[in-house]
Amino acid sequence: MPPVKPMLAKPVPSVPEEEGMQYEAKWDGFRCLVFRDGDEVELLSRTGKSLVRYFPELVDALRERAPRRCVLDGEIVLPLGGRLDFEALQQRIHPAASRVRLLAERTPVSFVAFDLLALEDTDAMDLPLSERRPLLESALEGVRPPLHLAPVTYDTAVARDWFAHYEGAGLDGVVAKRPRLPYRPGERVMLKVKHERTADCVLAGLRPHKTGPDALGSLLLGLYDASGALQYVGASSSFPAARRRELMRELAPLRMDRPGGHPWARWEEEAAHEEGRMPGAPSRWSGGKDASWVPLRPERVCEVAYDHMEGERFRHTVLFRRWRPDREPRSCTYEQLEQPVRYDLAEALGGR
């Protein structure tokens, strides 16, 4: 019975080699536990929140095609244009019921199942993965879209090939699971390998840390687009406490008392966010948090590590690597970013 916390993964630098290891693609979507008991269907997010109201078309598909009594672990994904589109998936979380119904018709989601926690009267969580996987395959035999059984391989070379090519279909990397592993809710016992790249970005603002104004919370970063406009692409926020205080002192000379002339000076105007990307955009995800920030003269460049892009911004928070005094801010454009080769999503789902 819900709630159950999903089993998690910890990052490793490369595809691990271990006898019997099961490899899967890392799907770029919303982690979800599916609970079905007859007509009752519950979709629980990684944080334990119900997703049922946002994905009515998936609830209907699960009633029609999932085992009558089961608990499945998997990912809600949104295929669009031959690849997974996380940005479109985010738009599905909307407070208006009318909008939810419209988006369910225009951008329907799919569910990729990769583990089984229960089937009929069997609690499978204490079973090893080597027994849970055959149960899952049997339970979903012949299943049709929008439900999918996640392909697996036990060949390290194939897993490396997936890691190299599946990104072009919008996937996020590779997950490795040990065959003797029981299902351990909330624990980071799986292994995940994600892409990491570097980019040189313009430092254009900062947010103070929640502990006080003398410590840095995050660096706000930008890249110049083809028209010469500085677009906000993301933030870097992982620093030790002492370094946070050092950075606030170090960056003090760049502060702008009056934001006039700053590329993001109009950030408080909702219309400005429709014209370009800048921090502090109104968002239903913010939960009422303070979105204000301190503008800095866009004169410094830093190198950051990132995994991949989501549209015109970094998908996740990036890691600060070093300052780049040898780079001119205007040279920091989107052209430097590596673009993954396009790949057929249908082939990734089919595991061929």
C-alpha positions as CSV (number, residue, x, y, z in Angstrom):
1,M,0.0,0.0,0.0
2,P,1.2,3.5,-0.7
3,P,3.2,5.4,0.2
4,V,6.4,3.6,-0.8
5,K,9.7,5.4,-1.5
6,P,11.3,4.4,-4.8
7,M,14.8,2.8,-4.8
8,L,17.4,5.3,-5.9
9,A,20.8,5.4,-7.7
10,K,24.1,6.9,-6.9
11,P,26.4,8.3,-9.6
12,V,29.5,6.6,-10.8
13,P,32.0,7.9,-13.4
14,S,31.7,5.1,-16.0
15,V,29.6,2.1,-16.9
16,P,30.5,-0.5,-14.2
17,E,31.7,-4.0,-15.2
18,E,30.5,-6.7,-12.9
19,E,29.4,-10.3,-13.5
20,G,25.7,-10.6,-14.0
21,M,25.0,-6.8,-13.9
22,Q,21.7,-5.7,-15.4
23,Y,21.9,-2.5,-17.5
24,E,19.0,-0.3,-18.4
25,A,18.6,3.1,-20.1
26,K,18.1,6.0,-17.8
27,W,14.8,7.6,-18.8
28,D,14.4,11.3,-18.7
29,G,11.0,11.8,-17.1
30,F,9.1,11.7,-13.8
31,R,9.9,8.8,-11.5
32,C,6.6,7.1,-10.6
33,L,5.3,4.2,-8.6
34,V,2.1,2.8,-10.1
35,F,-0.4,1.1,-7.7
36,R,-3.3,-0.7,-9.2
37,D,-6.1,-2.6,-7.5
38,G,-8.9,-3.2,-10.0
39,D,-10.3,0.2,-11.0
40,E,-8.3,2.0,-8.3
41,V,-5.1,3.5,-9.7
42,E,-2.6,5.7,-7.8
43,L,0.5,7.3,-9.3
44,L,3.0,8.5,-6.7
45,S,6.0,10.7,-7.5
46,R,9.4,10.3,-6.0
47,T,8.4,12.7,-3.2
48,G,5.2,10.8,-2.5
49,K,2.8,13.2,-4.2
50,S,-0.1,11.9,-6.3
51,L,0.2,12.5,-10.0
52,V,-3.2,11.1,-10.9
53,R,-5.0,14.4,-11.7
54,Y,-2.2,15.4,-14.2
55,F,-2.2,12.3,-16.3
56,P,-5.7,11.0,-16.8
57,E,-4.9,9.3,-20.1
58,L,-2.2,7.2,-18.3
59,V,-4.7,6.2,-15.6
60,D,-7.1,5.0,-18.3
61,A,-4.3,3.1,-20.1
62,L,-3.2,1.4,-16.8
63,R,-6.8,0.3,-16.1
64,E,-6.9,-1.3,-19.5
65,R,-3.4,-2.8,-19.8
66,A,-1.6,-3.2,-16.5
67,P,-2.0,-6.3,-14.4
68,R,-5.2,-6.1,-12.3
69,R,-3.4,-6.0,-9.0
70,C,0.2,-4.8,-9.1
71,V,2.8,-2.2,-8.0
72,L,5.2,-1.1,-10.7
73,D,8.2,1.2,-10.6
74,G,9.0,3.2,-13.7
75,E,9.1,6.5,-15.4
76,I,6.5,8.8,-16.9
77,V,7.9,10.1,-20.1
78,L,6.6,12.3,-23.0
79,P,7.7,11.2,-26.5
80,L,7.5,14.2,-28.9
81,G,9.1,14.5,-32.3
82,G,11.0,11.2,-32.1
83,R,12.6,11.9,-28.7
84,L,11.7,12.4,-25.0
85,D,10.8,16.0,-24.2
86,F,11.1,16.8,-20.5
87,E,10.2,20.5,-21.0
88,A,6.8,19.5,-22.5
89,L,6.4,17.0,-19.7
90,Q,6.8,19.7,-17.1
91,Q,4.0,21.7,-18.7
92,R,1.7,18.8,-17.9
93,I,1.7,19.8,-14.2
94,H,-0.9,22.4,-14.4
95,P,-3.5,23.6,-11.7
96,A,-6.4,24.1,-14.2
97,A,-8.4,20.9,-14.9
98,S,-9.4,22.3,-18.4
99,R,-5.7,22.7,-19.3
100,V,-4.9,19.2,-18.0
101,R,-7.5,17.7,-20.3
102,L,-6.3,19.7,-23.2
103,L,-2.7,18.7,-22.7
104,A,-3.6,15.1,-22.2
105,E,-5.0,15.1,-25.8
106,R,-2.2,17.2,-27.3
107,T,0.9,15.7,-25.5
108,P,0.0,12.3,-24.1
109,V,2.5,10.6,-21.9
110,S,3.8,7.0,-21.7
111,F,5.0,4.8,-18.8
112,V,8.1,2.8,-19.0
113,A,8.1,0.0,-16.3
114,F,11.5,-1.2,-15.1
115,D,10.7,-3.0,-11.8
116,L,7.9,-4.8,-10.0
117,L,7.2,-4.5,-6.2
118,A,4.0,-6.6,-6.0
119,L,1.9,-8.8,-8.2
120,E,-1.5,-10.2,-7.0
121,D,-0.8,-11.5,-3.5
122,T,3.0,-11.6,-3.9
123,D,5.1,-8.9,-2.2
124,A,8.2,-8.9,-4.4
125,M,10.3,-6.3,-2.7
126,D,12.4,-8.9,-0.7
127,L,13.0,-11.0,-3.9
128,P,16.4,-10.4,-5.7
129,L,16.3,-8.5,-9.0
130,S,17.1,-11.8,-10.8
131,E,13.6,-13.0,-9.8
132,R,11.7,-9.7,-9.9
133,R,12.7,-9.1,-13.6
134,P,11.2,-12.3,-14.9
135,L,8.0,-11.6,-12.9
136,L,7.9,-8.2,-14.5
137,E,8.4,-9.6,-18.0
138,S,5.7,-12.1,-17.5
139,A,3.2,-9.6,-16.1
140,L,3.8,-7.2,-19.0
141,E,4.1,-9.7,-21.8
142,G,2.5,-8.3,-25.0
143,V,1.9,-4.9,-23.4
144,R,1.1,-2.1,-25.8
145,P,1.9,1.6,-25.8
146,P,1.6,3.9,-23.9
147,L,2.8,1.2,-21.5
148,H,6.3,-0.1,-22.2
149,L,8.6,-2.7,-20.6
150,A,12.1,-1.2,-20.2
151,P,14.6,-3.1,-22.3
152,V,17.6,-4.5,-20.4
153,T,21.0,-6.0,-21.3
154,Y,23.6,-8.0,-19.4
155,D,26.3,-7.1,-21.9
156,T,28.7,-4.3,-20.8
157,A,29.5,-3.5,-24.5
158,V,25.8,-3.0,-25.3
159,A,25.4,-0.8,-22.3
160,R,28.3,1.4,-23.4
161,D,26.7,1.6,-26.8
162,W,23.4,2.6,-25.3
163,F,25.2,5.3,-23.2
164,A,26.9,6.6,-26.4
165,H,23.8,6.7,-28.6
166,Y,20.6,6.9,-26.6
167,E,21.1,10.5,-25.6
168,G,20.1,11.5,-29.1
169,A,16.6,10.1,-28.3
170,G,16.4,12.2,-25.2
171,L,17.5,9.6,-22.7
172,D,19.7,10.5,-19.7
173,G,22.4,7.8,-19.4
174,V,22.6,4.2,-18.1
175,V,21.5,2.6,-14.9
176,A,23.3,-0.6,-13.5
177,K,21.6,-3.0,-11.1
178,R,23.1,-5.9,-9.2
179,P,21.2,-9.2,-9.7
180,R,21.1,-10.1,-6.0
181,L,19.6,-6.7,-5.1
182,P,16.3,-6.7,-3.3
183,Y,14.1,-3.7,-3.6
184,R,15.3,-1.2,-1.0
185,P,13.0,1.8,-0.8
186,G,14.7,5.2,-0.4
187,E,18.2,3.8,-0.6
188,R,20.8,4.7,-3.2
189,V,21.9,1.1,-4.1
190,M,21.7,1.3,-7.9
191,L,24.4,2.8,-10.0
192,K,23.9,5.5,-12.7
193,V,26.2,6.9,-15.3
194,K,25.3,10.3,-16.8
195,H,26.9,12.4,-19.5
196,E,29.1,15.3,-18.3
197,R,30.3,18.1,-20.5
198,T,31.8,21.6,-19.8
199,A,30.8,25.0,-21.0
200,D,32.1,28.5,-20.5
201,C,29.3,30.8,-19.2
202,V,28.9,34.5,-18.4
203,L,28.4,35.2,-14.7
204,A,25.6,37.8,-14.6
205,G,24.0,37.5,-11.2
206,L,23.9,35.8,-7.8
207,R,21.5,34.8,-5.1
208,P,22.5,35.1,-1.4
209,H,22.4,31.9,0.7
210,K,19.5,31.2,2.9
211,T,21.8,31.5,6.0
212,G,22.4,35.2,5.4
213,P,23.5,37.9,3.0
214,D,27.2,37.3,3.6
215,A,27.2,33.9,1.9
216,L,26.6,33.0,-1.7
217,G,23.6,30.8,-2.6
218,S,24.1,30.4,-6.3
219,L,25.8,31.9,-9.4
220,L,23.4,32.8,-12.2
221,L,24.8,32.0,-15.6
222,G,24.1,33.1,-19.2
223,L,25.0,32.4,-22.8
224,Y,24.7,34.8,-25.8
225,D,22.3,33.7,-28.5
226,A,22.6,34.3,-32.2
227,S,21.0,37.7,-31.9
228,G,23.5,38.9,-29.2
229,A,21.1,38.6,-26.3
230,L,22.3,37.1,-23.0
231,Q,20.0,34.2,-22.1
232,Y,19.8,32.8,-18.6
233,V,20.8,29.1,-18.8
234,G,21.0,28.0,-15.2
235,A,22.7,28.2,-11.8
236,S,25.7,26.7,-9.9
237,S,25.2,26.3,-6.2
238,S,27.4,23.6,-4.8
239,F,30.1,25.2,-2.7
240,P,31.5,24.6,0.8
241,A,30.4,27.1,3.5
242,A,33.8,28.9,3.7
243,R,33.9,29.3,-0.1
244,R,30.4,30.8,-0.1
245,R,31.6,33.6,2.1
246,E,34.8,34.1,0.0
247,L,32.8,34.3,-3.2
248,M,30.5,37.0,-1.8
249,R,33.5,39.1,-1.0
250,E,35.2,38.3,-4.3
251,L,32.2,39.3,-6.3
252,A,31.2,42.4,-4.4
253,P,33.0,44.8,-6.9
254,L,30.7,43.5,-9.7
255,R,27.4,44.3,-8.0
256,M,25.2,46.8,-9.7
257,D,23.4,49.2,-7.4
258,R,21.0,50.0,-10.2
259,P,20.1,47.2,-12.6
260,G,19.5,49.6,-15.5
261,G,21.6,48.4,-18.5
262,H,21.8,44.9,-17.2
263,P,20.8,42.3,-19.8
264,W,18.1,41.0,-17.4
265,A,17.0,44.3,-16.0
266,R,13.3,43.6,-16.8
267,W,13.2,40.4,-15.0
268,E,10.3,41.5,-12.8
269,E,8.1,42.0,-15.9
270,E,6.2,38.9,-16.8
271,A,6.1,39.9,-20.5
272,A,9.9,40.1,-20.6
273,H,10.2,36.3,-19.8
274,E,8.2,35.6,-23.0
275,E,10.8,37.5,-25.0
276,G,13.9,35.7,-23.6
277,R,15.2,33.6,-20.7
278,M,16.1,35.4,-17.4
279,P,16.1,34.3,-13.8
280,G,13.1,34.9,-11.5
281,A,10.5,33.9,-14.0
282,P,7.0,33.3,-12.5
283,S,6.6,29.6,-12.0
284,R,4.1,27.2,-10.4
285,W,7.1,25.2,-9.2
286,S,8.5,28.0,-7.0
287,G,6.1,27.4,-4.1
288,G,6.1,31.1,-3.2
289,K,9.9,31.1,-2.7
290,D,11.8,34.4,-3.1
291,A,13.0,34.6,-6.7
292,S,14.9,37.9,-6.3
293,W,18.6,38.0,-7.2
294,V,21.5,40.4,-7.3
295,P,22.6,41.7,-10.7
296,L,26.3,41.6,-11.5
297,R,28.1,43.3,-14.3
298,P,28.5,40.5,-16.9
299,E,32.3,40.7,-17.1
300,R,33.5,37.4,-15.7
301,V,33.5,33.9,-17.3
302,C,33.5,30.6,-15.6
303,E,33.7,27.0,-16.7
304,V,31.0,24.7,-15.5
305,A,30.2,21.0,-15.9
306,Y,26.8,19.9,-17.0
307,D,25.1,16.7,-18.2
308,H,22.7,17.9,-21.0
309,M,20.5,20.7,-22.2
310,E,16.8,21.1,-21.9
311,G,15.8,23.4,-24.8
312,E,18.0,26.5,-24.3
313,R,19.0,25.9,-20.6
314,F,20.8,23.4,-18.5
315,R,18.6,20.5,-17.5
316,H,20.1,20.4,-13.9
317,T,22.1,22.6,-11.6
318,V,25.7,22.8,-13.0
319,L,29.0,22.3,-11.2
320,F,31.5,25.2,-11.0
321,R,34.9,24.1,-12.3
322,R,37.1,27.3,-12.5
323,W,37.2,30.9,-13.6
324,R,38.2,31.6,-17.2
325,P,40.0,35.0,-17.2
326,D,41.2,34.2,-20.7
327,R,37.7,34.3,-22.2
328,E,35.7,37.3,-23.2
329,P,32.1,37.2,-22.1
330,R,30.8,37.8,-25.6
331,S,32.6,34.7,-26.8
332,C,30.3,32.5,-24.6
333,T,27.6,31.5,-27.0
334,Y,25.4,28.4,-27.6
335,E,27.7,27.4,-30.5
336,Q,30.2,25.9,-28.1
337,L,27.7,23.3,-26.8
338,E,27.9,19.7,-28.0
339,Q,24.8,18.5,-29.7
340,P,24.1,14.7,-29.3
341,V,23.4,12.8,-32.5
342,R,19.7,12.2,-33.1
343,Y,18.6,8.6,-32.3
344,D,15.3,6.8,-32.9
345,L,13.3,6.7,-29.7
346,A,11.3,3.7,-30.9
347,E,14.5,1.7,-31.2
348,A,15.5,2.7,-27.6
349,L,12.1,1.6,-26.3
350,G,12.3,-1.7,-28.3
351,G,15.8,-2.4,-27.1
352,R,17.1,-3.5,-30.5
